[in-house]
């Protein structure tokens, strides 16, 4: 379905930086959903994770299964697709299967978002579709921190130039950690998709846990975080148990 409507004048497509003199326009994006569960004692987290893996592979649901670092009886399931209906038709039936019943959802840790463009991406398709997948599926990066956030309305009232300066300060820190292979981010928009009216979901992925914590700490000094972010978290901290590439 195209989101360019000549009748309404609304254009919902993603846009990147011009490439070879031509505009980059893409009407595709990747949706990601994090579900976190408490596992009952009879099933156990390890067995639940194994059963999830088997069922997700059978349904070809692209996903990552995490051990919940802060809950010995907890697991996390991060699934992704260009079609959000897959969360209902592929992922939800997995949770309902008899052999893995007993999973109690942690609704406070549920997150859902979509990749988005800022208009400056040199390779729009890579940024929206390939980079997030490659980041999640990289075997060298088993640690993940996921959290939602919301900015204050005052940020949206700033002039465009001032907004750009604030965002560039924030982005420069993230790029430095990425270039050093310390932390790699996945940024999702969740406007209207989050139960608590958050605007973004952030995933920090890396080889070790400490740098993921450190980059969050470093971001606290930026103007965006210190002045305009009114809500962050709750935070889910996980380590990869299984990766399912999907089909």
C-alpha positions in Angstrom: 0.0 0.0 0.0 1.4 3.4 -1.0 1.3 6.2 1.4 1.6 8.9 -1.2 -1.9 10.3 -1.8 -2.5 12.9 -4.4 -6.1 13.2 -3.2 -5.4 14.1 0.4 -2.0 15.8 -0.1 -0.5 13.6 2.7 2.8 11.9 2.1 3.8 9.3 4.7 6.8 7.9 2.9 10.3 8.0 4.5 12.9 10.3 3.0 16.7 10.4 3.1 19.4 12.6 1.8 19.6 13.1 -2.0 21.7 10.4 -3.7 23.4 11.1 -7.0 21.2 14.2 -7.3 18.0 12.2 -6.8 15.8 12.2 -3.7 15.6 9.0 -1.7 12.0 8.0 -0.9 10.9 4.7 0.6 7.5 3.5 1.6 8.8 0.6 3.8 9.9 0.4 7.4 10.6 -2.2 10.0 8.4 -2.7 13.1 9.8 -4.2 16.3 8.1 -5.5 19.3 9.5 -6.5 22.7 7.5 -8.9 24.9 8.9 -9.8 28.3 7.6 -12.7 30.4 7.8 -14.3 33.8 8.1 -18.1 33.5 6.3 -20.3 36.0 8.5 -22.6 38.1 7.2 -25.8 36.5 8.3 -24.7 33.0 11.4 -22.7 33.9 13.0 -20.0 31.9 15.5 -22.2 30.1 12.9 -24.7 28.9 10.5 -21.8 28.0 13.3 -20.2 25.9 14.0 -23.5 24.1 10.3 -24.1 23.3 10.0 -20.5 22.1 12.9 -21.0 19.8 11.5 -24.2 18.3 8.1 -22.6 17.7 9.5 -19.3 16.3 11.6 -21.3 13.9 8.7 -23.4 12.8 6.6 -20.2 12.0 9.6 -18.4 10.5 9.2 -15.5 12.8 12.3 -13.3 12.8 13.2 -12.7 16.4 15.6 -12.7 19.3 15.1 -14.5 22.6 16.8 -12.9 25.6 17.6 -14.0 29.2 16.2 -11.3 31.4 19.3 -10.2 33.5 17.2 -8.7 36.2 14.8 -11.6 36.6 16.2 -15.2 36.9 12.7 -16.6 35.9 12.2 -14.1 33.0 12.8 -14.1 29.3 12.4 -11.5 26.6 11.2 -11.9 23.0 12.1 -9.2 20.4 10.4 -9.9 17.1 10.5 -7.8 13.9 8.8 -7.5 10.6 7.9 -5.0 7.9 4.3 -6.2 8.4 3.0 -5.5 11.9 0.3 -8.1 11.3 3.0 -10.7 11.8 3.0 -10.0 15.5 -0.6 -11.2 15.6 -0.5 -14.0 13.0 3.0 -15.5 13.7 4.2 -14.4 17.1 1.0 -14.5 19.2 0.2 -18.1 18.3 3.6 -19.1 19.5 2.9 -17.7 23.0 -0.4 -19.6 23.1 1.0 -23.0 22.2 0.4 -25.7 24.8 4.1 -26.6 25.4 5.0 -23.1 26.4 2.0 -22.0 28.4 2.7 -20.5 31.7 4.3 -17.4 30.5 3.0 -14.3 32.4 3.5 -11.1 30.4 5.2 -8.1 32.0 3.0 -5.4 30.4 5.2 -2.7 31.9 8.1 -3.9 29.7 6.2 -4.3 26.4 7.6 -2.0 23.7 6.5 -1.5 20.1 8.0 0.9 17.5 9.0 1.4 13.9 12.1 2.5 12.1 12.0 6.1 10.8 14.1 8.5 8.8 15.4 12.0 9.7 15.8 13.1 6.1 19.7 13.0 6.2 20.3 9.2 5.8 22.9 8.6 3.0 21.5 5.1 2.4 17.8 5.1 3.3 17.0 1.5 2.7 20.1 0.4 4.7 19.1 2.6 7.7 15.4 1.6 7.7 15.6 -2.1 6.9 19.0 -3.7 6.8 21.0 -2.0 9.6 18.5 -2.8 12.4 18.4 -6.5 11.3 22.2 -6.7 11.1 22.6 -5.1 14.5 20.2 -7.6 16.2 21.6 -10.6 14.5 25.3 -9.9 14.9 26.7 -12.9 16.9 29.4 -10.7 18.4 26.9 -8.5 20.2 24.9 -10.5 22.8 24.0 -7.7 25.2 20.9 -5.5 24.8 19.3 -2.6 26.7 15.8 -1.6 25.6 13.9 1.4 26.9 11.2 3.9 25.8 11.4 7.7 26.2 9.3 10.8 25.8 10.4 14.3 25.1 8.6 17.4 26.5 6.3 19.4 24.2 8.7 22.3 24.6 11.2 20.6 22.4 8.7 20.7 19.5 8.3 24.4 19.9 12.0 25.1 19.3 13.2 26.6 16.0 14.5 24.1 13.5 18.1 25.3 13.7 18.1 24.9 17.5 16.5 21.5 17.3 19.2 20.4 14.9 22.0 21.5 17.2 20.5 19.6 20.1 20.0 16.4 18.1 23.5 16.6 16.6 25.1 16.8 20.1 23.2 13.7 21.1 23.9 11.8 17.9 27.7 12.6 18.1 28.0 10.6 21.3 26.2 7.7 19.9 28.3 7.7 16.8 31.5 7.7 18.9 30.5 4.7 20.8 29.4 2.9 17.6 32.7 3.7 15.9 34.6 2.2 18.8 32.4 -0.9 18.7 31.1 -0.2 22.2 27.4 0.4 21.7 25.2 0.2 18.6 21.8 1.8 18.6 18.4 0.9 17.1 16.0 3.9 17.2 12.3 3.4 16.8 9.4 5.8 16.8 6.3 4.7 18.8 3.9 7.6 18.5 0.4 6.3 19.2 1.8 2.8 19.7 2.9 3.0 23.3 0.5 2.4 26.2 2.2 5.2 28.2 2.3 7.8 25.4 6.1 7.4 24.9 7.5 8.7 21.5 10.6 6.5 21.0 12.0 3.1 21.8 15.8 2.8 22.0 17.8 -0.4 21.7 21.4 -0.4 22.7 23.3 -3.5 21.5 26.8 -4.5 22.1 29.6 -6.9 22.9 29.7 -6.0 26.7 27.1 -4.6 29.1 29.2 -1.9 30.7 29.5 0.3 27.6 25.7 0.2 27.1 25.3 1.6 30.6 28.1 4.1 30.1 26.6 5.6 26.9 23.3 6.2 28.8 25.3 7.9 31.5 27.1 10.0 28.9 23.9 11.1 27.2 22.6 12.5 30.5 24.9 15.5 30.0 23.4 16.5 26.6 20.9 19.3 26.4 18.3 16.9 24.9 18.3 14.6 27.9 18.9 17.2 30.7 16.3 19.6 29.5 13.7 18.0 27.2 13.4 14.3 28.0 10.6 13.9 30.6 10.4 10.1 30.8 12.8 7.3 30.3 12.3 3.6 31.0 11.5 1.1 32.3 14.7 -0.5 31.1 14.9 -4.1 29.9 18.4 -5.7 30.1 18.9 -8.9 28.3 21.5 -11.3 26.9 20.8 -13.2 23.7 19.9 -16.9 24.1 18.7 -17.5 20.5 18.5 -15.7 17.3 15.9 -16.7 14.7 16.4 -15.2 11.3 12.9 -15.8 10.1 11.9 -16.2 6.5 
